[in-house]
Amino acid sequence: WRVMFVCHLGRDCPEMDCEVIFETSEWKSVYSVLGRKIPEQGCPSLNEVVRAIAQLGGFIDRPKDNPGTQTLWVGLQRAYDLSNAWNCFGPGAKNFSTS
């Protein structure tokens, strides 16, 4: 149900802050992998992040197309994995050294 929710909310409320739905680590990790610049302050819009996540699932970012549920579903799976890696190894991760 989350895929449909994100898909419809991305279309109906495109200017909403993405952190209403996504954790900071989720959108930052996706932006980092796609080579996009992470904003210094604030967060990108929901539409920008939904389109970025859908690109991970195979969405071709055409100006007049919106991502579908399948590309968003595959992209969200990849985004969750990237988010876990970001939390473990990214900036701000706790260093668990044994020495």
C-alpha positions in Angstrom: 0.0 0.0 0.0 2.9 2.3 0.6 3.9 2.2 -3.1 0.4 3.4 -4.2 0.3 6.0 -1.4 3.7 7.4 -2.4 2.8 7.3 -6.1 -0.5 9.2 -5.7 0.9 11.7 -3.1 3.8 12.4 -5.4 1.3 13.3 -8.1 -1.2 15.2 -6.0 1.2 17.1 -3.7 4.4 17.5 -5.7 5.7 20.5 -3.7 5.4 18.8 -0.3 8.6 18.3 1.6 9.9 14.8 1.0 10.7 14.3 4.8 6.9 14.0 5.4 7.2 10.5 3.9 11.0 9.6 3.6 13.7 9.6 6.3 16.6 11.8 5.7 18.9 8.9 5.1 16.5 7.6 2.4 16.5 10.6 0.2 20.2 11.6 0.8 21.4 8.1 -0.1 19.4 8.1 -3.3 20.6 11.5 -4.3 24.2 10.5 -3.6 24.0 7.4 -5.7 22.3 9.2 -8.6 25.0 11.9 -8.5 22.6 14.7 -7.6 23.6 17.6 -5.3 22.3 17.3 -1.8 20.8 20.6 -0.7 22.8 22.5 2.0 19.6 23.4 3.9 16.1 21.9 3.7 15.1 19.0 1.7 13.9 18.5 -1.9 10.2 18.3 -2.9 8.4 15.1 -2.8 8.0 15.0 -6.5 11.8 15.2 -7.0 12.5 12.4 -4.6 9.8 10.2 -6.0 11.2 10.6 -9.5 14.7 9.9 -8.2 13.6 6.7 -6.5 11.7 5.6 -9.5 14.9 6.1 -11.6 16.5 3.4 -9.4 13.6 1.2 -10.6 14.1 1.9 -14.3 12.0 5.0 -14.8 13.1 7.1 -17.7 12.7 10.7 -16.4 10.6 12.2 -19.2 9.1 15.7 -18.4 5.5 14.7 -19.1 5.6 11.2 -17.6 5.0 10.3 -14.0 6.5 7.2 -12.5 4.3 4.1 -12.2 3.9 1.7 -9.3 6.3 -0.9 -10.7 9.3 1.4 -11.1 8.5 3.0 -7.8 8.3 -0.4 -6.1 11.6 -1.6 -7.5 13.2 1.8 -6.7 11.9 1.8 -3.1 13.5 -1.6 -2.5 16.8 -0.3 -3.7 16.3 2.9 -1.7 15.8 0.9 1.5 19.1 -0.9 0.9 20.9 2.3 0.2 19.4 3.9 3.3 20.7 1.1 5.5 24.1 1.4 4.0 24.0 5.2 4.4 23.1 4.8 8.1 26.0 2.3 8.6 28.7 3.8 6.5 27.7 7.3 5.5 28.5 10.7 7.0 27.5 10.8 10.6 27.6 7.0 11.0 28.9 5.9 14.4 32.4 4.3 14.3 32.3 0.9 15.9 36.0 0.2 16.1 37.1 -2.7 18.3 40.3 -1.1 19.5 
